[in-house]
Amino acid sequence: MTERRPIDEDRLEPTAFGAVPAEQGWYILNLAQMRWRGCPGGGAFTSFESGPEPSDRLGIGVHILWPGDRPGYYHAEEDLEGFLVLSGECVAIVEGQERRMGPWDYLHCPPGTAHITIGAGSEPCAILMYGTRTDGAGIRYLPDPAAARHGAAVQRESDSPQEVYADRPPIVDVPSCWPPPAHSPSSSA
């Protein structure tokens, strides 16, 4: 067994849209201070692993969805995903079934579960989202009548994110979204 080397505290680099870790050390950063990104209609998000080398095993962050926003299209991944609503409301469409979710509701999606979340209610919805990552795992975007009613389904099945998101506005840095503001900062992006 090798001798344990202490992990240094990371240096946080300020940007116009929040701080990002510079290396691979430990750090403490409030959600309001993190770098946020978004696009019109897709909400805004921050990733807890926004350093120079994202985790190859776990993706985790907070996504803010305003009413009608969707973080993507109805899809099934070969990895596990989970969604914990922190505040506000959303509609979850899971295997073609529409369910309303509110604060502290949790959606567990085993690998292969078709799903999408859509902002609902009158205020923004904050969701803690996480997913495991397996090298070579795929994703399949699926047509679905329930998701289509919310503008969250593709018309034809695809396994190409580049094809599915070809017409989506680019994801750009947006002002901090914590705590969730009443209006989407990405609406002007």
Beta strands, then each sheet from edge to edge (+ up, - down):
strand 1: 12-15
strand 2: 18-21
strand 3: 36-39
strand 4: 43-47
strand 5: 58-65
strand 6: 75-77
strand 7: 81-87
strand 8: 89-94
strand 9: 97-101
strand 10: 106-109
strand 11: 114-120
strand 12: 125-132
strand 13: 139-141
strand 14: 172-174
sheet 1: 1+ 2-
sheet 2: 10+ 7- 12+ 5- 4+ 3- 14+
sheet 3: 9+ 8- 11+ 6- 13+
end
